[in-house]
């Protein structure tokens, strides 16, 4: 059909304003680039130079929520309105959740203590708590920093479940990623310490990624990796077996440290961070 005589054709959208193109496989490289450059611009704008990364399970409940669910499960079992096996299962899950909730509180307290300490430093030198942005341990980390009156970072990821952003992240430092590997880059890039709380596959993925990059010296920063909760970590992973089977070097055992209390973790982090990043000849912001 010929164009109508004398009528101008509408101007087509520029490629970068074309939603169909920007969501296409051909534009994947552009999307990756935006997830690299936009956070960089944002962190620079808001003066974020150093982070203390805290991550763990998105399923860990606050103690008050876990206690309430256990009470509800026991009340349901006592009422006889569900089958014995189902009631027993619900009570058992609620008991597990209550046991794990201690780590929510520990993370919240540690984030509070680290933020309170960081606020005593000059603004350009501060260490902000950084989490994965979601619920559970991630919420506890951002919550503790918020309650201490400090800022914190949330690096969210688009997932079909478990990943709603928690309300305690500093709004201008609340980011959402599509690509896991870019999100991992930002976890590492600003990190000066890592505290891993009990978690599942995602926690293991992030932990071993960090350990591998430090071990292989792909990052020049040799920052501390604290495994909070030795009862969980020593049962979940037999780290010593790696060395016994000759899969890692003896010195690789020094890449991580088991800790079991907020005070122990706080004191260790402050001591190591001060030694490595706050002295005149330190490697700060390397």
MIDOSE-1310 file (N, C-alpha, C; in nm, 2 decimals, decimal comma, always signed):
residues 286
xxxx	+0,08/-0,12/+0,00/+0,00/+0,00/+0,00/+0,09/+0,12/+0,00; +0,07/+0,22/-0,09/+0,15/+0,34/-0,10/+0,12/+0,43/+0,01; +0,22/+0,51/+0,06/+0,20/+0,61/+0,16/+0,10/+0,72/+0,11; +0,02/+0,77/+0,20/-0,07/+0,87/+0,16/+0,00/+1,00/+0,13
xxxx	-0,03/+1,05/+0,01/+0,04/+1,17/-0,04/+0,03/+1,28/+0,05; +0,14/+1,35/+0,08/+0,14/+1,47/+0,17/+0,14/+1,44/+0,32; +0,13/+1,31/+0,36/+0,13/+1,28/+0,50/+0,26/+1,23/+0,55; +0,31/+1,28/+0,66/+0,44/+1,24/+0,71/+0,43/+1,11/+0,79
xxxx	+0,53/+1,03/+0,77/+0,54/+0,90/+0,85/+0,59/+0,93/+0,99; +0,54/+0,87/+1,10/+0,59/+0,89/+1,23/+0,73/+0,85/+1,25; +0,81/+0,92/+1,32/+0,95/+0,89/+1,34/+0,96/+0,76/+1,43; +1,04/+0,66/+1,38/+1,05/+0,54/+1,46/+1,13/+0,56/+1,58
xxxx	+1,12/+0,48/+1,69/+1,20/+0,50/+1,81/+1,34/+0,47/+1,79; +1,43/+0,54/+1,86/+1,57/+0,51/+1,86/+1,59/+0,37/+1,92; +1,69/+0,30/+1,88/+1,71/+0,16/+1,93/+1,71/+0,15/+2,08; +1,78/+0,24/+2,15/+1,79/+0,22/+2,29/+1,66/+0,26/+2,36
xxxx	+1,56/+0,32/+2,29/+1,43/+0,35/+2,34/+1,32/+0,25/+2,29; +1,37/+0,15/+2,23/+1,28/+0,04/+2,17/+1,27/-0,07/+2,27; +1,16/-0,09/+2,35/+1,15/-0,19/+2,45/+1,16/-0,33/+2,39; +1,11/-0,35/+2,27/+1,11/-0,48/+2,21/+1,26/-0,52/+2,18
xxxx	+1,34/-0,43/+2,13/+1,48/-0,46/+2,10/+1,56/-0,48/+2,23; +1,54/-0,39/+2,33/+1,61/-0,39/+2,45/+1,59/-0,52/+2,53; +1,47/-0,58/+2,51/+1,44/-0,71/+2,58/+1,48/-0,83/+2,50; +1,54/-0,81/+2,38/+1,57/-0,92/+2,29/+1,70/-0,99/+2,32
xxxx	+1,73/-1,11/+2,27/+1,85/-1,17/+2,29/+1,97/-1,10/+2,23; +1,94/-1,03/+2,12/+2,05/-0,95/+2,06/+2,10/-0,83/+2,14; +2,02/-0,79/+2,24/+2,06/-0,67/+2,32/+2,11/-0,72/+2,46; +2,14/-0,85/+2,47/+2,18/-0,90/+2,60/+2,31/-0,83/+2,65
xxxx	+2,40/-0,81/+2,56/+2,53/-0,74/+2,59/+2,51/-0,60/+2,65; +2,41/-0,53/+2,59/+2,38/-0,40/+2,63/+2,32/-0,40/+2,77; +2,23/-0,50/+2,80/+2,17/-0,51/+2,93/+2,27/-0,54/+3,04; +2,37/-0,63/+3,00/+2,47/-0,66/+3,10/+2,55/-0,53/+3,13
xxxx	+2,58/-0,46/+3,02/+2,66/-0,34/+3,04/+2,59/-0,24/+3,13; +2,46/-0,23/+3,12/+2,39/-0,13/+3,21/+2,39/-0,18/+3,35; +2,39/-0,31/+3,38/+2,40/-0,36/+3,52/+2,54/-0,34/+3,57; +2,64/-0,32/+3,49/+2,77/-0,29/+3,53/+2,79/-0,14/+3,56
xxxx	+2,74/-0,05/+3,47/+2,76/+0,09/+3,47/+2,67/+0,17/+3,56; +2,54/+0,13/+3,56/+2,45/+0,21/+3,65/+2,48/+0,20/+3,80; +2,51/+0,08/+3,85/+2,55/+0,07/+3,99/+2,68/+0,15/+4,02; +2,77/+0,15/+3,93/+2,90/+0,22/+3,94/+2,87/+0,37/+3,96
xxxx	+2,78/+0,42/+3,87/+2,75/+0,56/+3,88/+2,68/+0,59/+4,01; +2,59/+0,50/+4,05/+2,51/+0,53/+4,18/+2,60/+0,52/+4,30; +2,69/+0,42/+4,31/+2,78/+0,41/+4,42/+2,87/+0,54/+4,43; +2,92/+0,58/+4,31/+3,01/+0,70/+4,31/+2,93/+0,82/+4,36
xxxx	+2,81/+0,84/+4,31/+2,72/+0,95/+4,35/+2,70/+0,96/+4,50; +2,68/+0,84/+4,56/+2,64/+0,84/+4,70/+2,76/+0,80/+4,79; +2,88/+0,81/+4,74/+3,00/+0,79/+4,82/+3,02/+0,65/+4,88; +2,97/+0,55/+4,81/+2,99/+0,41/+4,87/+3,12/+0,36/+4,81
xxxx	+3,22/+0,33/+4,90/+3,35/+0,29/+4,86/+3,39/+0,15/+4,92; +3,33/+0,12/+5,04/+3,37/+0,00/+5,11/+3,24/-0,07/+5,17; +3,24/-0,20/+5,16/+3,12/-0,27/+5,22/+3,17/-0,39/+5,30; +3,08/-0,42/+5,40/+3,10/-0,55/+5,47/+2,98/-0,63/+5,43
xxxx	+3,00/-0,74/+5,35/+2,89/-0,82/+5,29/+2,84/-0,92/+5,39; +2,71/-0,93/+5,41/+2,65/-1,03/+5,50/+2,55/-1,10/+5,42; +2,56/-1,23/+5,41/+2,45/-1,31/+5,34/+2,43/-1,44/+5,41; +2,31/-1,50/+5,38/+2,27/-1,62/+5,44/+2,13/-1,66/+5,38
xxxx	+2,06/-1,74/+5,45/+1,93/-1,79/+5,39/+1,82/-1,68/+5,39; +1,75/-1,68/+5,28/+1,63/-1,59/+5,26/+1,52/-1,65/+5,35; +1,53/-1,77/+5,39/+1,41/-1,83/+5,46/+1,42/-1,82/+5,62; +1,53/-1,76/+5,67/+1,55/-1,74/+5,81/+1,45/-1,64/+5,86
xxxx	+1,37/-1,67/+5,96/+1,27/-1,59/+6,02/+1,32/-1,50/+6,14; +1,26/-1,39/+6,16/+1,28/-1,31/+6,28/+1,23/-1,40/+6,40; +1,30/-1,39/+6,51/+1,26/-1,48/+6,63/+1,11/-1,46/+6,67; +1,06/-1,34/+6,66/+0,92/-1,32/+6,71/+0,82/-1,39/+6,61
xxxx	+0,86/-1,39/+6,48/+0,77/-1,46/+6,38/+0,78/-1,61/+6,40; +0,90/-1,66/+6,42/+0,92/-1,80/+6,43/+0,85/-1,85/+6,56; +0,86/-1,78/+6,67/+0,79/-1,82/+6,79/+0,64/-1,83/+6,77; +0,58/-1,73/+6,70/+0,44/-1,72/+6,68/+0,40/-1,84/+6,59
xxxx	+0,48/-1,88/+6,49/+0,44/-1,99/+6,40/+0,44/-2,12/+6,48; +0,54/-2,13/+6,57/+0,55/-2,26/+6,65/+0,42/-2,27/+6,74; +0,39/-2,15/+6,80/+0,27/-2,16/+6,89/+0,14/-2,19/+6,81; +0,13/-2,14/+6,69/+0,02/-2,17/+6,60/+0,02/-2,32/+6,56
xxxx	+0,14/-2,37/+6,53/+0,14/-2,51/+6,49/+0,11/-2,60/+6,60; +0,15/-2,57/+6,72/+0,12/-2,65/+6,84/-0,03/-2,64/+6,87; -0,09/-2,52/+6,86/-0,23/-2,50/+6,89/-0,31/-2,58/+6,79; -0,27/-2,58/+6,66/-0,34/-2,66/+6,56/-0,34/-2,81/+6,59
xxxx	-0,22/-2,85/+6,63/-0,20/-3,00/+6,67/-0,29/-3,03/+6,79; -0,30/-2,94/+6,88/-0,38/-2,97/+7,00/-0,53/-2,97/+6,97; -0,57/-2,90/+6,87/-0,71/-2,89/+6,83/-0,76/-3,01/+6,76; -0,67/-3,09/+6,71/-0,71/-3,21/+6,64/-0,78/-3,19/+6,51
xxxx	-0,76/-3,07/+6,45/-0,82/-3,04/+6,32/-0,73/-3,08/+6,20; -0,62/-3,14/+6,23/-0,53/-3,19/+6,12/-0,48/-3,33/+6,15; -0,45/-3,41/+6,05/-0,40/-3,54/+6,07/-0,27/-3,54/+6,16; -0,25/-3,65/+6,23/-0,13/-3,65/+6,33/+0,00/-3,63/+6,25
xxxx	+0,01/-3,69/+6,14/+0,14/-3,68/+6,06/+0,16/-3,54/+6,01; +0,05/-3,48/+5,96/+0,06/-3,34/+5,92/+0,09/-3,24/+6,03; +0,02/-3,26/+6,14/+0,05/-3,17/+6,26/+0,19/-3,19/+6,31; +0,24/-3,31/+6,31/+0,38/-3,33/+6,36/+0,48/-3,27/+6,27
xxxx	+0,45/-3,28/+6,14/+0,54/-3,21/+6,04/+0,54/-3,06/+6,05; +0,42/-3,00/+6,07/+0,42/-2,86/+6,09/+0,49/-2,81/+6,22; +0,48/-2,89/+6,32/+0,55/-2,85/+6,45/+0,70/-2,87/+6,43; +0,74/-2,97/+6,36/+0,88/-2,99/+6,34/+0,94/-2,88/+6,26
xxxx	+0,88/-2,84/+6,15/+0,92/-2,73/+6,07/+0,93/-2,60/+6,15; +0,83/-2,58/+6,23/+0,83/-2,45/+6,31/+0,94/-2,45/+6,41; +0,97/-2,57/+6,46/+1,08/-2,58/+6,56/+1,22/-2,56/+6,49; +1,23/-2,61/+6,37/+1,36/-2,58/+6,29/+1,37/-2,43/+6,26
xxxx	+1,26/-2,37/+6,23/+1,26/-2,23/+6,20/+1,30/-2,14/+6,32; +1,24/-2,19/+6,44/+1,28/-2,11/+6,56/+1,42/-2,13/+6,59; +1,48/-2,25/+6,57/+1,62/-2,27/+6,60/+1,71/-2,18/+6,51; +1,67/-2,17/+6,38/+1,74/-2,09/+6,28/+1,73/-1,94/+6,31
xxxx	+1,62/-1,90/+6,37/+1,59/-1,76/+6,39/+1,70/-1,69/+6,47; +1,77/-1,77/+6,55/+1,88/-1,71/+6,63/+1,98/-1,64/+6,54; +2,00/-1,69/+6,42/+2,10/-1,63/+6,33/+2,04/-1,50/+6,27; +1,91/-1,49/+6,25/+1,85/-1,36/+6,21/+1,89/-1,25/+6,32
xxxx	+1,87/-1,29/+6,44/+1,90/-1,19/+6,55/+2,05/-1,16/+6,55; +2,13/-1,26/+6,54/+2,28/-1,24/+6,54/+2,32/-1,15/+6,43; +2,27/-1,17/+6,31/+2,30/-1,09/+6,19/+2,26/-0,94/+6,21; +2,14/-0,93/+6,27/+2,09/-0,80/+6,29/+2,18/-0,72/+6,39
xxxx	+2,22/-0,79/+6,50/+2,30/-0,73/+6,60/+2,44/-0,70/+6,54; +2,50/-0,79/+6,46/+2,63/-0,76/+6,41/+2,63/-0,65/+6,31; +2,52/-0,64/+6,23/+2,51/-0,52/+6,14/+2,50/-0,39/+6,21; +2,42/-0,40/+6,32/+2,41/-0,28/+6,41/+2,54/-0,24/+6,46
xxxx	+2,62/-0,33/+6,52/+2,75/-0,30/+6,58/+2,85/-0,25/+6,48; +2,85/-0,31/+6,36/+2,95/-0,27/+6,26/+2,91/-0,13/+6,20; +2,78/-0,11/+6,19/+2,74/+0,03/+6,14/+2,77/+0,13/+6,24; +2,74/+0,10/+6,37/+2,77/+0,20/+6,48/+2,92/+0,23/+6,48
xxxx	+3,01/+0,13/+6,46/+3,15/+0,15/+6,46/+3,19/+0,24/+6,33; +3,13/+0,20/+6,22/+3,16/+0,27/+6,10/+3,13/+0,42/+6,10; +3,02/+0,45/+6,17/+2,98/+0,59/+6,18/+3,08/+0,68/+6,26; +3,17/+0,61/+6,33/+3,27/+0,69/+6,40/+3,39/+0,73/+6,30
xxxx	+3,39/+0,68/+6,18/+3,49/+0,71/+6,09/+3,46/+0,82/+6,00; +3,55/+0,89/+5,93/+3,52/+0,99/+5,84/+3,43/+0,93/+5,73; +3,34/+1,02/+5,68/+3,23/+0,97/+5,59/+3,29/+0,89/+5,47; +3,40/+0,95/+5,41/+3,46/+0,89/+5,29/+3,52/+0,75/+5,32
xxxx	+3,54/+0,72/+5,44/+3,61/+0,60/+5,48/+3,52/+0,49/+5,54; +3,39/+0,51/+5,54/+3,30/+0,42/+5,61/+3,28/+0,29/+5,54; +3,24/+0,19/+5,62/+3,21/+0,06/+5,57/+3,07/+0,03/+5,58; +3,00/+0,02/+5,47/+2,85/+0,00/+5,47/+2,82/-0,15/+5,47
xxxx	+2,72/-0,19/+5,55/+2,67/-0,32/+5,54/+2,60/-0,34/+5,40; +2,63/-0,46/+5,34/+2,57/-0,49/+5,21/+2,51/-0,63/+5,21; +2,39/-0,64/+5,17/+2,32/-0,77/+5,17/+2,27/-0,80/+5,02; +2,20/-0,91/+5,01/+2,14/-0,95/+4,89/+2,00/-0,89/+4,86
xxxx	+1,96/-0,80/+4,96/+1,84/-0,72/+4,94/+1,71/-0,78/+4,97; +1,71/-0,91/+4,99/+1,58/-0,98/+5,01/+1,54/-1,00/+5,16; +1,46/-1,10/+5,19/+1,42/-1,13/+5,32/+1,52/-1,22/+5,40; +1,48/-1,27/+5,52/+1,57/-1,36/+5,59/+1,69/-1,29/+5,65
xxxx	+1,81/-1,35/+5,63/+1,93/-1,30/+5,68/+1,96/-1,16/+5,61; +1,92/-1,15/+5,49/+1,95/-1,02/+5,41/+1,87/-0,91/+5,48; +1,75/-0,94/+5,52/+1,67/-0,84/+5,59/+1,73/-0,80/+5,72; +1,78/-0,90/+5,79/+1,84/-0,88/+5,92/+1,96/-0,79/+5,91
xxxx	+2,04/-0,80/+5,81/+2,16/-0,72/+5,79/+2,12/-0,57/+5,76; +2,03/-0,55/+5,67/+1,99/-0,41/+5,64/+1,91/-0,35/+5,76; +1,84/-0,44/+5,83/+1,76/-0,39/+5,95/+1,86/-0,34/+6,06; +1,96/-0,42/+6,09/+2,06/-0,38/+6,19/+2,12/-0,25/+6,15
xxxx	+2,16/-0,23/+6,03/+2,23/-0,11/+5,99/+2,13/+0,01/+6,00; +2,01/-0,01/+5,96/+1,90/+0,09/+5,97/+1,88/+0,13/+6,11; +1,87/+0,04/+6,20/+1,85/+0,07/+6,34/+1,96/+0,14/+6,41; +2,08/+0,12/+6,35/+2,20/+0,20/+6,40/+2,21/+0,34/+6,35
xxxx	+2,12/+0,37/+6,25/+2,12/+0,51/+6,20/+2,21/+0,52/+6,08; +2,25/+0,41/+6,02/+2,35/+0,42/+5,90/+2,28/+0,38/+5,77; +2,35/+0,39/+5,67/+2,31/+0,35/+5,54/+2,35/+0,21/+5,51; +2,28/+0,14/+5,42/+2,32/+0,00/+5,38/+2,28/-0,02/+5,24
xxxx	+2,35/-0,12/+5,18/+2,33/-0,15/+5,04/+2,25/-0,28/+5,03; +2,16/-0,29/+4,92/+2,09/-0,41/+4,89/+2,10/-0,45/+4,75; +2,16/-0,56/+4,72/+2,18/-0,60/+4,58/+2,08/-0,71/+4,55; +1,96/-0,68/+4,51/+1,85/-0,77/+4,48/+1,87/-0,84/+4,35
xxxx	+1,80/-0,95/+4,33/+1,81/-1,03/+4,21/+1,66/-1,07/+4,17; +1,63/-1,07/+4,05/+1,50/-1,11/+4,00/+1,49/-1,26/+4,00; +1,40/-1,31/+4,09/+1,38/-1,45/+4,10/+1,23/-1,48/+4,11; +1,18/-1,60/+4,08/+1,04/-1,63/+4,08/+0,99/-1,64/+4,23
xxxx	+1,08/-1,65/+4,33/+1,03/-1,67/+4,46/+1,14/-1,62/+4,56; +1,10/-1,59/+4,68/+1,20/-1,56/+4,79/+1,27/-1,43/+4,78; +1,24/-1,34/+4,68/+1,33/-1,23/+4,66/+1,25/-1,10/+4,65; +1,17/-1,07/+4,75/+1,11/-0,93/+4,76/+1,21/-0,85/+4,84
xxxx	+1,23/-0,73/+4,80/+1,32/-0,64/+4,86/+1,27/-0,61/+5,00; +1,36/-0,61/+5,10/+1,32/-0,58/+5,24/+1,32/-0,42/+5,25; +1,24/-0,37/+5,35/+1,22/-0,23/+5,36/+1,33/-0,15/+5,43; +1,43/-0,22/+5,47/+1,54/-0,15/+5,55/+1,66/-0,10/+5,47
xxxx	+1,66/-0,13/+5,34/+1,77/-0,09/+5,26/+1,76/+0,06/+5,24; +1,87/+0,13/+5,24/+1,87/+0,28/+5,20/+1,82/+0,29/+5,06; +1,71/+0,36/+5,04/+1,64/+0,37/+4,91/+1,73/+0,39/+4,79; +1,82/+0,49/+4,80/+1,91/+0,52/+4,69/+2,02/+0,41/+4,66
xxxx	+2,03/+0,31/+4,76/+2,13/+0,21/+4,75/+2,06/+0,07/+4,73; +1,94/+0,07/+4,69/+1,86/-0,05/+4,67/+1,86/-0,08/+4,52; +1,92/-0,19/+4,48/+1,94/-0,22/+4,34/+1,88/-0,36/+4,31; +1,84/-0,37/+4,18/+1,78/-0,50/+4,13/+1,86/-0,54/+4,01
xxxx	+1,90/-0,67/+4,01/+1,98/-0,72/+3,90/+1,90/-0,84/+3,83; +1,93/-0,86/+3,71/+1,88/-0,97/+3,64/+1,98/-1,08/+3,63; +2,11/-1,04/+3,61/+2,22/-1,14/+3,59/+2,29/-1,17/+3,72; +2,29/-1,29/+3,76/+2,36/-1,33/+3,88/+2,51/-1,30/+3,88
xxxx	+2,58/-1,32/+3,76/+2,72/-1,29/+3,76/+2,76/-1,15/+3,78; +2,67/-1,06/+3,73/+2,70/-0,91/+3,75/+2,67/-0,88/+3,90; +2,57/-0,93/+3,96/+2,54/-0,91/+4,10/+2,66/-0,96/+4,18; +2,72/-1,07/+4,15/+2,84/-1,12/+4,22/+2,95/-1,03/+4,21
xxxx	+2,97/-0,97/+4,09/+3,07/-0,87/+4,07/+3,06/-0,76/+4,17; +2,94/-0,71/+4,19/+2,92/-0,60/+4,28/+2,93/-0,64/+4,42; +2,90/-0,76/+4,46/+2,93/-0,81/+4,59/+3,08/-0,80/+4,62; +3,16/-0,84/+4,53/+3,30/-0,85/+4,55/+3,37/-0,71/+4,53
xxxx	+3,33/-0,63/+4,44/+3,40/-0,51/+4,40/+3,43/-0,42/+4,52; +3,33/-0,40/+4,60/+3,34/-0,30/+4,71/+3,37/-0,37/+4,84; +3,37/-0,50/+4,85/+3,38/-0,58/+4,97/+3,51/-0,57/+5,04; +3,51/-0,55/+5,17/+3,63/-0,55/+5,25/+3,63/-0,66/+5,35
xxxx	+3,51/-0,72/+5,36/+3,49/-0,84/+5,45/+3,36/-0,91/+5,42; +3,35/-1,03/+5,45/+3,23/-1,11/+5,42/+3,20/-1,19/+5,55; +3,07/-1,19/+5,58/+3,02/-1,28/+5,69/+2,91/-1,37/+5,63; +2,93/-1,50/+5,63/+2,83/-1,59/+5,58/+2,76/-1,66/+5,69
xxxx	+2,63/-1,64/+5,70/+2,54/-1,70/+5,79/+2,49/-1,83/+5,73; +2,43/-1,92/+5,81/+2,37/-2,04/+5,75/+2,28/-2,02/+5,64; +2,29/-2,10/+5,53/+2,20/-2,08/+5,42/+2,20/-2,20/+5,33; +2,14/-2,19/+5,21/+2,12/-2,30/+5,12/+2,21/-2,29/+5,00
xxxx	+2,16/-2,33/+4,89/+2,24/-2,33/+4,77/+2,30/-2,19/+4,73; +2,21/-2,09/+4,74/+2,26/-1,96/+4,70/+2,37/-1,91/+4,79; +2,36/-1,94/+4,92/+2,47/-1,90/+5,01/+2,60/-1,97/+4,98; +2,59/-2,10/+4,95/+2,71/-2,18/+4,91/+2,77/-2,13/+4,78
xxxx	+2,68/-2,09/+4,69/+2,73/-2,04/+4,56/+2,81/-1,91/+4,58; +2,76/-1,82/+4,66/+2,83/-1,69/+4,68/+2,95/-1,71/+4,76; +2,95/-1,80/+4,87/+3,06/-1,82/+4,95/+3,18/-1,88/+4,87; +3,15/-1,99/+4,80/+3,26/-2,05/+4,72/+3,31/-1,97/+4,61
xxxx	+3,23/-1,88/+4,55/+3,27/-1,79/+4,45/+3,38/-1,69/+4,51; +3,34/-1,64/+4,63/+3,44/-1,55/+4,70/+3,57/-1,62/+4,74; +3,55/-1,74/+4,80/+3,67/-1,81/+4,84/+3,76/-1,84/+4,72; +3,70/-1,88/+4,61/+3,78/-1,91/+4,49/+3,86/-1,79/+4,44
xxxx	+3,79/-1,68/+4,43/+3,85/-1,56/+4,38/+3,97/-1,51/+4,47; +3,95/-1,53/+4,60/+4,06/-1,49/+4,69/+4,17/-1,59/+4,68; +4,14/-1,72/+4,68/+4,24/-1,83/+4,67/+4,33/-1,81/+4,54; +4,26/-1,78/+4,43/+4,33/-1,77/+4,30/+4,39/-1,64/+4,28
xxxx	+4,37/-1,55/+4,37/+4,42/-1,41/+4,37/+4,37/-1,33/+4,24; +4,25/-1,37/+4,20/+4,18/-1,29/+4,10/+4,13/-1,16/+4,15; +4,12/-1,15/+4,29/+4,11/-1,02/+4,35/+4,23/-1,00/+4,44; +4,28/-0,88/+4,43/+4,40/-0,85/+4,51/+4,37/-0,83/+4,66
xxxx	+4,25/-0,81/+4,69/+4,21/-0,80/+4,83/+4,20/-0,93/+4,90; +4,27/-0,95/+5,00/+4,27/-1,07/+5,08/+4,18/-1,05/+5,21; +4,05/-1,03/+5,18/+3,97/-0,99/+5,30/+3,92/-1,11/+5,38; +3,88/-1,08/+5,50/+3,84/-1,19/+5,59/+3,70/-1,25/+5,55
xxxx	+3,69/-1,38/+5,56/+3,56/-1,45/+5,53/+3,53/-1,52/+5,67; +3,42/-1,47/+5,73/+3,38/-1,53/+5,86/+3,26/-1,62/+5,83; +3,27/-1,74/+5,89/+3,15/-1,84/+5,88/+3,09/-1,83/+6,02; +2,97/-1,77/+6,02/+2,90/-1,75/+6,15/+2,81/-1,88/+6,18
xxxx	+2,84/-1,94/+6,29/+2,77/-2,06/+6,34/+2,84/-2,19/+6,30; +2,94/-2,22/+6,38/+3,02/-2,34/+6,35/+2,94/-2,47/+6,36; +2,83/-2,47/+6,44/+2,75/-2,59/+6,45/+2,69/-2,62/+6,31; +2,65/-2,52/+6,24/+2,59/-2,54/+6,10/+2,71/-2,57/+6,00
xxxx	+2,81/-2,48/+6,00/+2,91/-2,49/+5,89/+2,99/-2,62/+5,90; +3,03/-2,66/+6,02/+3,11/-2,78/+6,03/+3,03/-2,91/+6,01; +2,90/-2,90/+6,02/+2,81/-3,01/+5,99/+2,77/-3,01/+5,84; +2,75/-2,90/+5,78/+2,71/-2,89/+5,64/+2,82/-2,91/+5,55
xxxx	+2,95/-2,87/+5,58/+3,06/-2,88/+5,49/+3,18/-2,93/+5,57; +3,24/-3,04/+5,53/+3,36/-3,08/+5,59/+3,48/-3,02/+5,52; +3,51/-2,90/+5,56/+3,62/-2,82/+5,50/+3,76/-2,90/+5,51; +3,78/-2,96/+5,62/+3,90/-3,03/+5,64/+3,93/-3,14/+5,54
xxxx	+3,82/-3,20/+5,49/+3,83/-3,31/+5,39/+3,90/-3,26/+5,26; +3,88/-3,13/+5,23/+3,95/-3,08/+5,11/+4,10/-3,09/+5,12; +4,15/-3,06/+5,24/+4,29/-3,07/+5,27/+4,34/-3,21/+5,28; +4,26/-3,29/+5,35/+4,30/-3,43/+5,37/+4,31/-3,51/+5,24
xxxx	+4,23/-3,47/+5,14/+4,23/-3,53/+5,01/+4,33/-3,46/+4,91; +4,40/-3,36/+4,96/+4,49/-3,29/+4,88/+4,43/-3,20/+4,77; +4,30/-3,16/+4,79/+4,23/-3,07/+4,69/+4,26/-2,92/+4,71; +4,31/-2,89/+4,83/+4,35/-2,75/+4,85/+4,48/-2,75/+4,93
xxxx	+4,55/-2,64/+4,93/+4,68/-2,62/+5,00/+4,65/-2,60/+5,15; +4,75/-2,64/+5,23/+4,73/-2,62/+5,38/+4,70/-2,47/+5,41; +4,76/-2,38/+5,34/+4,74/-2,24/+5,37/+4,60/-2,19/+5,34; +4,53/-2,27/+5,25/+4,39/-2,23/+5,22/+4,30/-2,24/+5,33
xxxx	+4,34/-2,31/+5,44/+4,26/-2,32/+5,56/+4,25/-2,18/+5,62; +4,34/-2,09/+5,60/+4,34/-1,96/+5,66/+4,24/-1,86/+5,58; +4,18/-1,91/+5,48/+4,09/-1,82/+5,40/+3,96/-1,79/+5,47; +3,92/-1,88/+5,57/+3,80/-1,86/+5,64/+3,82/-1,88/+5,79
xxxx	+3,72/-1,82/+5,87/+3,73/-1,83/+6,01/+3,60/-1,86/+6,07; +3,59/-1,96/+6,15/+3,46/-1,99/+6,22/+3,44/-1,90/+6,34; +3,32/-1,84/+6,35/+3,29/-1,76/+6,47/+3,15/-1,80/+6,52; +3,13/-1,77/+6,65/+3,00/-1,82/+6,71/+2,93/-1,71/+6,79
xxxx	+2,98/-1,59/+6,79/+2,91/-1,48/+6,87/+2,93/-1,35/+6,80; +2,83/-1,26/+6,82/+2,84/-1,13/+6,76/+2,96/-1,06/+6,81; +3,00/-1,07/+6,94/+3,11/-1,00/+6,99/+3,24/-1,05/+6,92; +3,25/-1,18/+6,91/+3,37/-1,23/+6,84/+3,38/-1,19/+6,70
xxxx	+3,27/-1,19/+6,63/+3,27/-1,15/+6,49/+3,30/-1,00/+6,48; +3,24/-0,92/+6,56/+3,26/-0,77/+6,55/+3,40/-0,73/+6,58; +3,46/-0,79/+6,69/+3,60/-0,76/+6,73/+3,69/-0,80/+6,62; +3,67/-0,92/+6,56/+3,76/-0,97/+6,46/+3,75/-0,88/+6,33
xxxx	+3,63/-0,84/+6,29/+3,62/-0,76/+6,17/+3,68/-0,63/+6,19; +3,66/-0,56/+6,30/+3,71/-0,43/+6,33/+3,87/-0,44/+6,33; +3,92/-0,54/+6,40/+4,07/-0,55/+6,40/+4,13/-0,57/+6,26; +4,07/-0,66/+6,19/+4,13/-0,69/+6,05/+4,11/-0,58/+5,96
xxxx	+3,99/-0,52/+5,96/+3,96/-0,40/+5,87/+4,06/-0,29/+5,90; +4,07/-0,26/+6,03/+4,16/-0,15/+6,07/+4,30/-0,17/+6,03; +4,35/-0,30/+6,05/+4,49/-0,33/+6,01/+4,51/-0,32/+5,86; +4,41/-0,37/+5,78/+4,43/-0,38/+5,64/+4,39/-0,26/+5,56
xxxx	+4,30/-0,18/+5,61/+4,24/-0,07/+5,53/+4,24/+0,07/+5,59; +4,27/+0,08/+5,72/+4,26/+0,21/+5,78/+4,40/+0,27/+5,83; +4,50/+0,19/+5,82/+4,64/+0,24/+5,85/+4,70/+0,31/+5,73; +4,79/+0,41/+5,75/+4,84/+0,49/+5,64/+4,90/+0,40/+5,52
xxxx	+4,96/+0,29/+5,55/+5,02/+0,21/+5,44/+4,93/+0,09/+5,41; +4,80/+0,10/+5,43/+4,71/-0,01/+5,41/+4,67/-0,01/+5,26; +4,60/-0,12/+5,22/+4,55/-0,13/+5,08/+4,41/-0,08/+5,06; +4,37/+0,02/+5,14/+4,23/+0,06/+5,14/+4,19/+0,10/+5,00
xx	+4,07/+0,05/+4,96/+4,01/+0,08/+4,83/+4,09/+0,04/+4,72; +4,17/-0,07/+4,73/+4,25/-0,12/+4,62/+4,16/-0,18/+4,51
